[in-house]
Amino acid sequence: MKIAFISTRGIPNNYGGFEQFAEYISVGLAKRGHEVTVYSPHFHPYKEKTYKGVRIKHIYSSETWMGSSLGSFFYDFASLRDALKRDNFDIIYEAGYTSIVPAYIWFDVKNIKYPIFTTNMDGLEYKRTKFNKWVRKFVFWEERMTVKHSHYLIADNMGIYDYYKEKYGKESKFLAYGADVHDDYNSEYLKEFNLIPDSYYLLVARLEPENNIVMAIEGYLASKENGCKPLVIIGKTNTPHGKELVAQYGREKSIRFMGGIYDFKKLNSIRKFSFAYFHGHSVGGTNPSLLEAMASDCFILANDNIFNRAVLKNNAEYYHTVADVRELLNDIDAVVARDKDNFINGNLKEIRTEYSWEHLVDEHEKYFKWLLAQKH
């Protein structure tokens, strides 16, 4: 099969979830003999034309001077134009929809019989509170247009699958992200960050309102654990909400903002040796950082919503409110004794079966073959 992945920031991954996915799946499919292309912006530090058997197409992106919000529209448009005009792909895989919709409409992809377009719908983007009211209205329009124009939809979470079925009567294919189980954890990494194994709470997230960081902080500060074990927050603090959080809580002795950590060996070791891990994401599908926490033996305390329950099932402690967090932490010793080992083992089993990259390469290959069979 000839398959193109567009709308990522390129491989090898040095950015985030879609890029990690594109790297693992494209390399896995290339090893199986498929002709795979990943579109990459010209500013990606990797300049070669191939990567582990995957062809890289470098496309000029105006993001460097226009900013990512606007520049990504032009980059996606140029990538899709190239894919349609210069190659004879069987399948075009679109990673997310928020900047491809104008190109979908311009090229009238719903009436193109070949190649086949399938779109990963990511999370409920219009609910992201980092967007103002008008941007959210626009993003909701984009969601409707993607459902209308894309040939097929992909949901990375059963909560997202149910949403598109109920709201639009549209079937999607459930295909998750993946994560690796590591064995190279090292508590020595913690010394750089002045952390002691099993003696801190951890939260790893983009510092955005919909990730409910305030809920975790306020619940922690109101609990008996405040002052006993610090709450360590990892994520870039230069977002508007990040700056608000640092201004409001940065002077609290037990709250430690660490900024972003991009050395995955260090980050995974910090996850592994945490006492408990907060996951507050509330509007996404399957969040890659949640899978990485599950793979790193974290004891997870999760915001209670359909997306997190679809992934964690019964292997987490759930909370709705600040009061729930406070009560959970006030009773944490009993909770840990009762549930920690079982929950960690349950999550590791899920990662090794449902979320292993090899399994997901299998699932994507089957899905792409099924797509092609619909056209014959």
N, C-alpha and C positions, 0 to 999 in steps of 0.2 A: 504493500500500500504506500501511496505518496501522501504524507500527512504534514500539514503546517500548523505550528502553534504561533498565534499572534497575540499582541497586546500584553506581553510581559516585558520586563526590563532586561531580558536576556539571560543567557547562561554562559558560564557557570554562575550559580546563584550568589549574589552578594547584596541581595535586597530583602526578599521576604517570601511569603507563602506561595504565591503563584509561580514565582521564579524557582523555588525549591521543587515544586511539583513538576514544572516544565523540564527541569534538569533530569530528575529521576525517571520520569515517564518517557521522555524523548530518547535518553540514552538506553533505557531498557528495550524500547521498541526497535531502535537501530541495531542492537545486538541480535535481535531476532530476524534481521534481514530487511526491515522496512526502511523506506527512504524518508527520513524525517528532517524537517527544516524548522528551526526556531528563529523567529524574527527578533532582532536586538537593536536597541538604539545606538547611534554612532558613538556615543560617549562611553559606552561600556568599556571597562579596562581590558577585557579580553578581545583582542583584535584579529585572531586567526579565523579562517573560513570554515573550519570544522572543529568539533569538540567531541571526542570519544565516539566518532562515527556519525555525529549529528551535523548537518550543514547549518552554518550560521549566516543569516542574511542581515547585514548591517544597514539600517535605514536611518536617514537623517532625522533627528528629533529637535524641534524648536524649544523643547523643555528647558534647555540650558539658559535661554535668555527670556523665554516667555513664561516660565513657571510650569510646574507639572499639571496643574488643574486645566489650563488651556492648551499647553503644548501637547498633552497626551491625545487630544482630539486629532491634531494634525499628524502626529506619529502613527496613530491607528489607521487613519485614512490612507496615508502613504504606504503602510504595510499591506493593507488589504488591496490597494490598487496594484502593488507589485505582485502579490500572490495571484491575483486574477489575470493580469496581463502577461506576466513573464514565466509562469509555471503552469503545469497541468496537474494540479493537486486533485487527489480523490476526496480528501476531507480537510476542512479548515476548522481548527479548534480555536475558539475565541475565549480568552481568559478574562471573564468579567464583561459587563456591558456598558458601563457608564461613559466610556469615551468612543465606543464603536458605532453607536446608533446612527449618527449622521451619515457615516460611510455605508451602513446597511441600507439606509433609505436611498442615498445617492446612486449606489450601484444596483438597487432594486434586487437584493439578494433573494427575497422570497420567491421571485420568479426565475431564478437561476436554477437549472436542473442539476448542473455539475460545475464545480465541486459541491459536496454536501457541507452545510454549515451547522455546527453544533456549538452552543454557547453555555459556558459555566456561569450560572446566575449569581454565584457568590452569596452574600447575605442580603438582608432587607435594607438596601442602601438608602432608601428614602427615609428610613427611621433614624439615620445617624444624626445625633444632635449637634455634631460639629457643623452641619449645614444649616444655613438660615432657612426661613420659611419658603422663600422663592426657589432656592436651590433644591429643596426637598420636593417641591411641586414638579420641578423640571426632571429630577431623577425618577420620580414616580411615573411621569410621562415616558421617560426612557425605558423603564421596566415594561410598560405596556407595549411600546414599539418593538422591543426585543422579542417579546412573546409572539407578536404579530409577524415579524420578519425572519427570525431564525427558523431553520428547518426543524431543529431538535434542541431540546434544553437538557442541561445537566444540573443536578442538585448535589451538593457535597454533604448534605445532611438531610435526614428524613423529615425534619421539621420544615426545611425549605421545599422538599418534595411535596409534602402535604399542602403547603401554602399555595403553590402554583396549581395544584389539582383543584383545590377548593375555590380559589379566587378566579381562575381563568378556565377551569375545566381542561387544563393542558397537562398531559403526561410529561414527566421528565425522567431522566435516567439517574439513579443514585450511584454516584462514584465518589468515594471519599478521597481525602488527602492521606498521606502516610507519615510514618515516623520510624526511626531506627532505634533499636534497643542497643545501648552501648555497654562496653565493659571497661572503659578507660577512665572512669571517674577517679579523681585525685583530690583528697581533702587539702593537700598543700596549696592548691589554687586559692583556697579561701583566705589564706593569710594576707594576700594582696589587698583584700577587701575588708580586713579586720573582722572576719566572721568565724564563729565557732560552730563545728558540726552539731546539728540537731538542736540548735539554740536560737533560731530566728524563724520568723514567719516571712514568706516570700510572695511577692506579686510581680508578675512579668506581663507587661501590656503596653500598647500604645496609650499614651496618657490622653484619652478622649473621654467625654462624659458618658457615652454609652457603655463604657467598660466598668462603670460603677466603682471607681477607685475611692470616691468619697465615702461610700457605704462601708467599704472594708476599713478605711482609716477611722471613721467615727465609731464604728462598732468596736474596733481594737482599742481605741483611746478610752472608751467607756468601760472596758473590761478589766479584770484582775491581771491580765497578761501585759497590760501597759506598764513598762518599766522592768518586766521580767525577761521577756524575749523581744528584741526589736522587730519592727515591721520593715522589711527591706523592699523597696520599690525600684524595679528595673524598667527603664523606658526613657526615651529622649524627653528631656524637660523643656525643650524649646517650642513645643506646641502652645497655642493660647491657653488650653486647659492645663497643660503641664506647668506653665508659669503661674497660673492661679493656685494650683495645688502647692507649689513650692512657697509661694507668698503666704498661704494660709497655714501650712503645716511644717514648713521647713525648719522652724525653730523648736519643734517638739523633739525632745531628746531621744525618744524611742522610735521616731520615724526617720528612716534613712533613704533619701533619694540618691540612687547610684548612677543615674543616666543610662544610656544604652551600653550594652556589653555585646560585642559581635564576635568574640572568640568563642566558638561553640563548645570547645572543650571546657573552658572556664565556666560558661553559662550552664552547661549541663551538670557540672560538678556542684555549682551553687544550687541548682534545683535538687539534685540528688541528696544533698546533706541538709536541706531545709527541714524544719520541724513540721510545718504544714504550709500549703500553697493555696493562695486565693486566686480563683478564676472568676472574674466579674463580667465577662463579655455577655452581651444580652441581645444583639441584633444580627450577629453573623451566622454563618453556617457552621461548618466544622473548622474551628480555629486551629491553625498549625501549632501555636504555642501550647494549647491544651494537650494535643497529642504528644508533644515533646515532654510535657510535664508527666503525663501518664507513663511514657517510656523511661523516664528518669526516676521512677520509684517515688514520686511525690504523693503525699497524703493530701487529697484535694478537697477544699472547701469551695463550693461553686454557687454562683447566682442561679436561682431556681427558674429555669425557662426551658422551653421545648428543645432548643438547640443543644444545650448542655446535657439535658437528660437523655437525648438521643445518642450521645456519644458515651457518657459516663454510666448511664443506666443506674444501677444501685450501688455503684462503687465510689460514691462521694457523699459528703455531708452538704446539704443544701440550705441556702438562706434567701429570704425575701427582702429583709429590712435591716436597718442598723441594729434594732433590738435583737433580731435573730442572730446577728454576728456576735453581739455582746454575750448573749446567753450561751452560744456555742463555745466561745472562748472561756467563759466562766466555768464551763463543765468540761474543758478540753482534756484533762487527764483521764477522766472516765471514758470519754469518746475515743481517745487514742487507744486505750487498753482494749476497748470493745471492738473497734472497727479497723484500725490502721493497717495491720498486716493483711487482713482479708481484702480490703479495698485496693491496696497496692498490687497484690497478686492478681486480683480480678482485672485490673486495668492493664497489667502486663500481658495477660492472656489475650485481651482484646487487641492490643498492639501487634502481637505476634501472629494473630490470625486475620482479623478484619482490616488492619491498617499497616501490614507489612508492605514495603514498596514492591517486592516481587509479586505478591498477590494482586496489587493494584495495577501493575503492568499487565498481568494476565487479564484482569477485568477490562482494562481499556482496550487491549487488543481484541477481545471478544466483542466489545461494544462497537469498535470501528468496523469489524468484519460484518456485524449485524447491520450497521448503517449502509454499507455497500450492498448488502443483499436486498435491501429495500428498493434499490434502484434497478435491479435486474429481474 
